[in-house]
Amino acid sequence: MLKATLVALPAHCGARGLGQLAPPVLGTVPVDVASAFLANQVRLLPGSPFYVRQELHRKGVLASYDPDKLLYPYRVLAKLPQKEGIESGYDGWDSGFLRGHMTGHYLSAASRMAAATGSLLFRDRVNYLVGELAKCQESLNLDGYLAGFSTAAFDQLEGKPGVDAGGIVVPYYTVQKVMSGLLDAHAYVGNKQALDVATRMANYFEKRLAALDAAQIDRMFRTDGDRNPKTEFGAMSDVLTELFKIGKDPRHLEAARMFNRAWFVGPLAEGEDRLGGLHANTHIAQAVGLANSANVDGDPVELKASENFWRLVVHRHSFANGGNSFNEWFDKPGVEVGPSIDDQKVLPPTTAETCSTHNMLKLTARLFERNRRAELADYYERALYNHVLASIAPDSGAMTYFTPFHGDFRTYLDGSFCCMGTGIENTARYNEGIYFHKDDSLWVNLYIPSELNWRESGMFLRQQGDITRGDPVRLTVVKPGAHAVTLNLRIPAWVAKPVTVRINGKPQGVDAKPASYLSLRRKWKAGDVIDLALPAGLRLEQARDVSSMVSIFHGPVLLAGELGKDNMPGSDVGDKDAFLKIAAAPVPDIVSTSSNPADWLAPLPGDPSAFKIKNAGPANGIVVRPLFDLHHQRYSVYWNLREDTFRDGR
């Protein structure tokens, strides 16, 4: 029988306990960082849901964008002619208050997709977009300024009177997307012109900010006064720090730190949780920049603040799937079910904005660079499998804004929302969290079928096996490096039985503890095979605020129960808020004398990842399967267990 436990996830699992914040493990000055592999060194292989969704975007969603429509607002501002047949840009936010943001997201997505898959189509599109944006920048002749809207948006933000910004609300947020896209074009496609355009943009904004006094800067970048702040500036600190790491111009790091605001950083460095009521994604993006600049020179306050921010969000403000936020806002510490900050609703359909988790994965990767802790990789896996992957429809590649949890259904986006921008990036980023390296050490953080070309060491490694379906992991050394290499294999927190390891068929006597790394060092040979069995079990995790509300996991995978299509619209595609007023379906209680889900879940024949509820009262007959596989119907991932479930103790 599968072993299971009813738990509030312990701190070492990198998720949802409410204990004291552990003191962060600080780096030295400078921080000794590991590096993630770029997408051009990792290829996904068939045999996982990640490969399927990446292919959907490569062939469909990402390929469907027209570069000339993305360029439309930039050419309008620069007074350059449009291509024949192009009469407008993309409808929605990209033509409104975030005018031109999709161009930056597309550059990031297409650059990574070109690298991740070898696609010449996306390489050529990136090079075309960069060349045309450079023409716009040159035509504007404003000392490097480039955007899809005029400088009036920044005049208004700075408080200049009588300015018409043309409906633009958060200009730094949008230009950050463009700058990040340009740096990705440089990193992944090797486009040197992209670096030049981004550098000129950075120099323009550095000069502009340097001309302002401290009071103006503080007013402009104060983002805690409104639940939807009109001063949101995205990850400006992160992109300027990246530019500093490339060009070593100290002005760029100084400008980056103008976005690391003392009112935000100071309390975090002390471990204070003041996140309740803040717009989640606004501040997660700020924390990404904090972590990046801290990694550059080991600033102790930034190190503490970025580490503590991660711990607060993951342990006190996240859902079972690793996502966070109610209607885009952080709630009070510990609120998971509610009543919530979203009009006191309990698990409303506005939970878990996709952009927020996109940026939490970035933050987690930054923290892992400085401190290779298994709890970081455990959280990354949880959020990647159960939110980011689950936000993409497996039949069409359509993307979602919110991920509801209790009787509702997903809305697949039609328009140009922020979560469509990060959504097209997400599939091209699947390659990047699997492996990290430093010197002669390699960390295998995720078990996703893939090939790694570690050029610096000369090693070529192949990984096979889909752990979501119970497969063992097999690592094959296709080409060894010239020197001995340490392979650090993550032993997930969720393993239910002892882990077994074989090298070339021979059992290894290892003590592989959950939530740790197993290190194997040797001079590897071509053809060496490592087989790793990671036994998955069924388990329950209690919500922090309502102990009778539980979620069901099978290994790393959050299971969702199928609740049918009653009272659903004819199409589930629309505006992000299109269907929020449609009532949720009732979610039946699970009633059982056992708190072991293996006692009331029967494996579904022919599908090792799905189960049917049995002997559990009103919920009998409901099929539960991975949340990332359940789309276009109502579902629940939180269940009320009747009090008699806990008769034998909790």
Secondary structure, 3 states (H helix, E strand, C coil): CCCCCEECCCHHHCCCCCCCCCCCCCCCCCCCCCEECCHHHEEECCCCHHHHHHHHHHHHHCCCCCHHHHCHHHHHHHCCCCCCCCCCCCCHHHHCCCCCHHHHHHHHHHHHHHHHHCCHHHHHHHHHHHHHHHHHHHHHCCCCCCCCCCCHHHHHHCCCCCCCCCCCCCHHHHHHHHHHHHHHHHHHHCCHHHHHHHHHHHHHHHHHHHCCCHHHHHHHCCCCCCCCCCCCCCCHHHHHHHHHHHHCCHHHHHHHHCCCCHHHHHHHHCCCCCCCCCEHHHHHHHHHHHHHHHHHHCCHHHHHHHHHHHHHHHHHCECCCCCECECCECCCCCCCCCCCCCCCCCCCCCECCHHHHHHHHHHHHHHHHHCCCHHHHHHHHHHHHHHHHHHECCCCCCEECCCCCECCCCCEECCCCHHHHHHHHHHHHHHHHCEEEECCEEEECCCCCEEEEECCCCEEEEEECCHHHCCCEEEEEEECCCCCEEEEEEECCCECCCCEEEECCEECCCCCCCCEEEEEEECCCCCCEEEEECCECEEEEECCCCCCEEEEEECCEEEEEECCCCCCCCCCEECCCCCCCCCCCCCCCECCCCCCHHHCEEEECCEEEEEEECCCHHHCCCEEEEHHHCCCCCEECCEEECHHHHCCCC
